[in-house]
Amino acid sequence: MKFVTAAVAFGLAGMFASSAFSAEIIGIITKTNTNPGFVKMREGAEEKSKELGLELRSFAGKFDGDNDTQVQAIENLVASGAKGILITPSDTQAIVPAVQAARKAGVLVIALDTPLEPIDAADMTFGTDNFHAGELIGQWAQKTLGDKAAKAKIAFLDLAVNQPSVDYLRDHGFMNGFGIDFKNLNHYGDETDPRICGHEVTGGAEDGGRTAMEKLLQKCPDTNVVYTINEPAAAGAWEALKAVGKDDGTVLVVSIDGGCPGVKNVKAGVIGATSMQFLKNMGSLGVEALDKYIKTGAKPQATPGLKFFNTGVELVTDKPVEGLKSIDTQQGLKLCWG
């Protein structure tokens, strides 16, 4: 009997010790696990989670726009007792009910990179000021063209048919920087400015960028400015331009991301300028915020004057223009990701 009692006591002590030292569960859900930007974001989260002693569980959509898999990941994390979730939403509206259910269950949800619609559907957003990122490359293109900007022919290579917030914010930021009026901040494609040749979606991928550029060149063979949602799409667009002999410096290609392949394409002259965001920081700062919430109950606060926490952006170009702050590719290659 004493042996049994001792064994039971030892078992209980072991259970309590295990419970006392078990790591709190948090999760990160990215759009995909192949985009180098999201890989770097996850790396930042993993490194910070290890440092803080948190158990990070990672999930990703099967493709950009895969809302169903992201919903399943949220449900999985809630059922597992996760205290916090970081998510880059593929569908910024369709994911909201799942996010609301998680928050109702006491889980802190932080959107990374891409705000939900409405933005306060998440507890906080950590990300680039996507409108400003687009604005910077729009200003650069407008200043680079000078007087010729008034008669520009611009192809817009966007992200997805459902136009998530990151898509329309970057798109309209570019328009604002270039001096183009838009009707509805939350939707593109209804502009009346004759300089716009059209919009095509790319899925944020190189092959999508090539196909989209081919379509817009058929419609507007005199295109001389190409806005791209990200640098893989820009690389695809360049291949389409090259195929028709438009790789001779007569077309300005601009983009957003700050991945190392993209910065190398700026250096090579494929992309004229790109806006660099800091995705690894989003992941690590997001984990820090979850850790603080778990320990103190304090929720993260937005950057003053904004509705989200701004993780910063830098214009990268080897062809600077007057009145617009930028860094060159030598500096950019020290800061890039992927």
N, C-alpha and C positions, 0 to 999 in steps of 0.2 A: 504493500500500500504506500509506503514511504517513497518507493522507487517511482510508482505511478504519479504520485503527487509532485515529486521533484521533476519528473519528465514533463508533466503538464505545465508546471511553473516555468520550466526552461522554455517550453514551446511558446507560452504567452509572452515571456520576456523577449524571445526572438521576434515574435510577431510585432510587438510594440516597437522594438528597435528598428525593424524593417520599415514599419510605418513612419517612424520618426525621421528616417533618413531617405525615404523615397522621394524622388524628384517630382516637382510639379510638372504636369503635362501642358505643353503649348503646341500650337500647330502653325504651319505655313502652307498656304495653298497658292500656287502660281498658275498662270494661264497655261503654260506648257513646261516641260522639263528639258526642252531642246534649245530654246532661245537663250543665247549666251548671257543676255541681260538678266534673265530670271535665274539662271544658274549662279551668277554672281550675287544676286540678291539672296538666294538660299545659302550661299557660302557665308555671307555676312551674318545671317541668322544663326547658322550652325556654329560658327566661331563664338559668337556672343553667348549662345545658349550653353555651350560647353564651359565657358568662362564663369557663367553665373550659376551653373549646376542645375539647369532646367532640362527636361526631356522634350526635345523637339521632334515632332512627327511631321513629315513632309508629304504633300500631295500635289498633283498637277493635273490639269485637263489634258485630254488626248490630243487636242488641237486648239488653236486660238478661236474662241467662241463656244467652247464646250462647257455650257452652263451646268448640265446634268451631273457631270463628274464632280464639279466644284460643290454642288448642293450635297451630293453624297459624302464628300469629304467633310463638310461642316457637320453633317449629322453624325458621322463616325467620331469626330472629335468631341462633340457634345456628349455622346453616349460613353466616351472613354473618360469623361471627367475633366476635360481640358479647361484650363482657367482663362486662356486667351488664344485668339486666332489672328494671324496676319494673312491677308488675302489680296491678290491682284485679280479683280473680277473680270471674267470674260464678257459677261453680259451685265452691265451696271444697273439694269432695272430688274431683270428676271431673278437675280440672286438675292434681292432685298428681303423677300419673305423668309428665306432660310437664315439670313443674317439677323433679322428681327427675332426669330425663334431662339437663336443662340444667345442673343443679348437678354432675352426674357429669362433664359435659364441661368443667367449670371455670368456669362462669358463675355470678356472684353474683346471687341472686334475692331481691328485696325486695318483699313484699306491701305495698300501700298501701291504707289505709282498712279493708279487709276481710281478716281473718286466714284463712289456710288451715286445713284440718282434716286432721291436727293442725297446730297453729300452727308447730311446728318443721319442717314440710315446706318452708318457706322459710328462707333464712338469717336473715332478720329481718322484722318487720312495723313499718311506720311508720304510725301512725294514731291516731284518737280512741279513748279508752276508751269504747267504745260502750255497755257496761253502765252506766257512770257517767252518760253522756249521757242514757240512758233514765231512770235513777234521778232525775236532777235534775228532769225534767218530771213524773215520778210524784210526787215530793215536793211540787212546786209545786201540782199538781192536788189532792193530798190536803189540803194546808194551806189552799188557797183554798176548798175545800168545807167544811172544818172537820167538824162533827158529821155533816153530810149525806154525808160520804164512806162511812160505814158502810152506806148504802143506795144507793150509786151504781149506775148502769147503764152499763157501759163497753163501747164498740165498739172492737175492735182492727183497724186497717187496716195489714196487714203487707206484706211485699215479694213473696215468691215461694213457690210450692208446695214447692220443694226446701229451703226454709228455710236459706239461707246464714248464716254466723256473724254477720254484721252485723245480720241480721234477728232471730235469736233473742236476741242479746245486748241489743239496744235494747228489744225486747219485754219480756224478763224484768227488765231494769233498771227499766223503768217499773213493772212489778208490784212489785218490791222496794221502790221508793220510795213506792208507793201503799199498801203493806201487804198485798199479795196473795201467797200462797204458790204456788210452782210446783213440779212434781215433778222435771223433768229440765231442767237448764240448756240442753242442746243441742237441745231440741225443745219447741215450744209447741202448745197445743191440747188438752192433757189435764188442764187445771186443773179443780178442782171448786168454786171460789169462785162463789157465785151472782151476784156483781156483774158477772161477765163475760158479756156478751151473745153474743159469738162472735168468730171471726177470719175475715177475708176478705183475699185478696191483691190488690195494686194494681199490681204491676210498677213501683212507684215513680213512677207517672205520674198526671197530673191526671184523665184519663178513667177510669183504673183506680180512682182514689180515689172518683170519683163513683159508679161502678157498685157498688163494694164497700159504700159507705155506703147506697145504695138497698137493697141486699140485707139489710143488718143492721137498717135501719129497719123493714123488713117483719117481721123476726123480733122486734125489740125497739123498738117505737115510742117508748118512754119513755127512750131513751138520753139521758144528760146529760153523759157524758164520752167524748171520741173521741181515742184514741191513734193517731197516724199515723207510719209509718216515715220519711217525709220531707215536705218542704213542698209539693211538687207534689201529692202524695196528699192533703194537708190542704186545698189549694185546691179539689180536686175534691169532697172530702167536704163542704166548706162550700156548694158549689152544690147538692148533694143536700139538705142541711139547709135551705137557703134555700127550695128548691122546696116544702117542706112546712111552711114558716112557723117553722122552728126557728132562725132567725137573730136571735132576740130577746134573746140573752144568757143563755138558759137552758141552753145546751150549751157545755161547755169543750172546746176543741180544742187539743191540744198536739202538738208535732212536733220534728224534729231535722234540722239541716243548717246553717243560717246563711247561706243564699243571700240576696241583696238583695231579690228578690221576696218571699221568706218573711218577712224582717224587716219589710218594708213591710206585709205582712198582719198581723203582730203589731201594728204601729202603727195599722192600720185596725180592729183588734179581731176579725179573722177567726180568727187564732190567738192563744190566750191567752199561750203561752210556747213558746219553742223553744230547743233546745240547739245552740249554734253550734260547728261544727268548723272547722278551718283547713286546707282542702284544698290551697291553693296552697303552703303550707309543706311539706306532705307531698311534693309533687313536687320542690321545690327541695332539701329536706333529703335526699331519696332520692338525687338526683343527686350531692350532695356526698359521700354515703356511698359511692356507686359510684366516684367519682373517687379517694377515699382508698384504696379497695381496689385499684384499678388501679395506683396509684402506690406503695403500701406493702404491700399484701397484708393489711391490717388490716380485719377485719369489724366492722360496727356492733354496739354493745352495747345491751341493753334498759335501759329506765328502772328504777332500783332498786325491787324489790318487784313488778315486772310482768314479763310474758313478751314484751313488745313495747316499742317506743320511743313514748312518749306525746306526741302533738303538741298536746294541750290541748283544752279545751272551756269555753264560757261560757254560762250561762243568760241568755237575752234576754227581757225582759218589761217592760211598762209598769205592771204590777200586782205589785210586789214583795211577798213575804210574809216575816214575821219568822223569823229564824234560817236563811235561805237566801240566799246571796250571788248577786246578779244584776246585769246591766247593763241600761240602758234602750235603747229603739230608736234614740235619738239617737247613743249610742255604738255600737250595733250596726250602724248604717248606715255608720259610718266603717270598720268591720272586715269587713263582709260581702263576698261574692264573687258574681259572675254579673251 
